[in-house]
Amino acid sequence: MDSSSSNIANAITPTMKDSKKPLPTSALSSEDFYFNEQGLMVFTKKYHLKRGYCCGSGCKNCPYPKD
């Protein structure tokens, strides 16, 4: 796997800091993400609100307060 494929895989693999909170099971819609200039998937504010909590990974569009 080349580095760009690795970056994309890392971008779409969520990091869970609290393993007690499950990932959403519904499929992603086109309103939930976009691809940036580097080809990485970026979740939208709408997706974060649908997920319902901050994962603590410093997501670009996270609507939750930074602690």
N, C-alpha and C positions, 0 to 999 in steps of 0.2 A: 504494500500500500504506500503510495507516495504521500508527501507531507500535506498536500491540499486535501486528499481524501481523508487523511487522519484528522485534519482540522474540522472538516465537515462532520465526521463521525463524533468528534468531541463536542461540537456545537449542538448536535441533536440528542446527545445522551445526557439527560438531566442529572445533576448532582444533588443528591438528597442529604442534607445535613441532619434532618430529623427523620429517621427511618420509620417512625410511627405514623407519619402523614403519607397516605397513599398518593400515587400519581393519578391524575384524572384518567378515566377509562374511555371517555368519548374521543372520537377521532378529531384530529386537528382540521380546522377549516382554513381557507385562504385568508381570513381576517385575523387568524391567530399568530401569524408569523410572516416574515419577509426575508429575503436573502440580501445581505449587505454587499458592498463592493468587493469584498474578499471572498464572497460565495458562502459565507457562514449564515446559518439560520438564526434570526433574531426574533424572539417572542414579542408580541405587541402588548400594550397596556391592557387591551381587551382580554387577551389570553391570561395575563397575570391575575386580573380580577376574577375570571372564570375559575382559575385554579384555587384562589381564595386565601393564599398566604404567601409570605416572602420566604424564599429558599435560602437567602443569605449569600447568594453567589454574586451579588452586585450587578444584576441584569440591567441593561441599558434603559428599558422602559418600565422598570418596576414602580408601581404606584404606591407601594407601602413605605412607611417612614423608615429612615435609616437609624438604627440604634447605636 
